Amino acid sequence: MRWPFGAKEKEQDTNHNTSRDSRTFLLQKQTNTSTVQIREEEVVEYKYAPKQQDEEQPMDLGTLQDIFSFSFMRGRPILNFILAILWSVGLPVLLYNIFKPHTGQVLAMVIASAPPLAIVIIRMIKDHTFDPLGCVAGISFLISGILSIAQPDEKVSAICESIVPFTLGTACIISVIPIKIGSFELKPLVYQIANQIMPRAEVDEDLKKQDIHRLTNQSGQKKLDYLYTHMAKFRQDMRYMTFTWGFLLILSSIVKIIIVLTSSSLTKAQIYGYILFGLTTFFMMFFTWFYTKIIKGHVLSQVAFWKEKKEQEEMDKKVETAYNAEWVKQYKALGEEVWKTKVDKINAELFTLTYGSMVVQLVKDFEDYAEVNKQLEKM
């Protein structure tokens, strides 16, 4: 802003420049004020936003029990499980029954194996994850189609249909074996399926800034991984459940083969096979529900133990802190006493030295005074 100290003939131009500079200054001030307000609003908006948790740090122990509580039955996990079963098993069976009358058994088996294998490939490329259920189901249908190339009779074709549950059961049994090669670790198939159907957190950055639940709560996958890594009983339960799945699937395949080989009517054998498949599915679901309750009890007891241990550790830390504080206090008092003793000793030594020097000086002065008196007497 300019001040008109010039001549009178320049007063008009000066006033014009002053008003223009003032207007520019006000506009700049308003712009800066608006910018500062916007920045302050942005800072205030995210100033108290929850911080994202460190994935390497253990989660709150109280949230682990949600996996096996009734809250697990709400929302996406059950829907994901149903969709996974329908896509990996239901859709291939439907495609096989649809295309078999028109294309034959071989091509129908190949077509039926396409959806699960496709989702396996897509997930490996896109998410860098492995879909065990889809892989096993797709390979099972593909093997059935390859075996059907020999054009066997109707009984052998019916037996080939048992390859799918037999392969699934065999995969379950094999996955129970604890194999670890480098960073690869073979985990039970049931655990892999449960981990696969757990809800996944979105990666949208805008949602990540606003979604408090995602930032303050660990996902179901993190909870399962934490349990599997830190709880040996949970790993054992997963192996028991997976082994039972495999045993039931293999048993149903063997029973179906026996029914087909011993039955005089292939139609009745197929009906019995469907009934057997339904019973096997029912028993697997019932066992999974029942054993999940047992696993929930194990998890709750382990979480209670962890909480008690954590509280004990916190108590020990408090006791140790109090002990350290008392020790520091005692050491400080002892140090002050020692220092005081040293200071008193130094003061005593200084006093002794000072007093001694003064006495010596007085004696010397007295001797000099006596000598002076003697000289005066002689004179």
BELZIHU-V63156 format. One record per pair of residues at least 12 apart in sequence whose C-alpha atoms are under 7 Angstrom apart, sorted by the first residue. I is the first residue (numbers start at 1). GAP is how many residues later the second one is. Records with the same first field share a line. If there is no record, write none. Layout:
# BELZIHU-V63156
I->GAP  GAP
This chain:
# BELZIHU-V63156
1->17  20  21
2->16
50->162  165  166
51->164
52->163  164
53->162  163
61->242  246
64->159
65->231  234  235
68->224  228
76->123
77->120  121  122
80->117
81->116
87->28  29
88->28  45  46  49
89->48
92->20  21
93->19
95->17
96->12  13  16
105->40  43
106->39  40  42  43
107->38
109->32  33  35  36
110->31  32  35
112->29
113->25  26  28  29
114->24
116->18  19  21  22
117->17  18  21
120->14  15
133->60
136->31  32
137->27
140->23  24  27
141->23
144->16  17  19
155->105
159->98
162->91
165->84  85  88
166->83  84  87
168->78
169->76  77  78  80  81
170->76
172->16  17  70  71  73  74
173->70  73
175->12  13  14
176->12  63  66  67
188->50  51  54
189->53
190->48  52
191->47
195->26  29
198->22  23
199->21
200->19
201->18
237->58
245->39
248->32
252->24  28
256->17
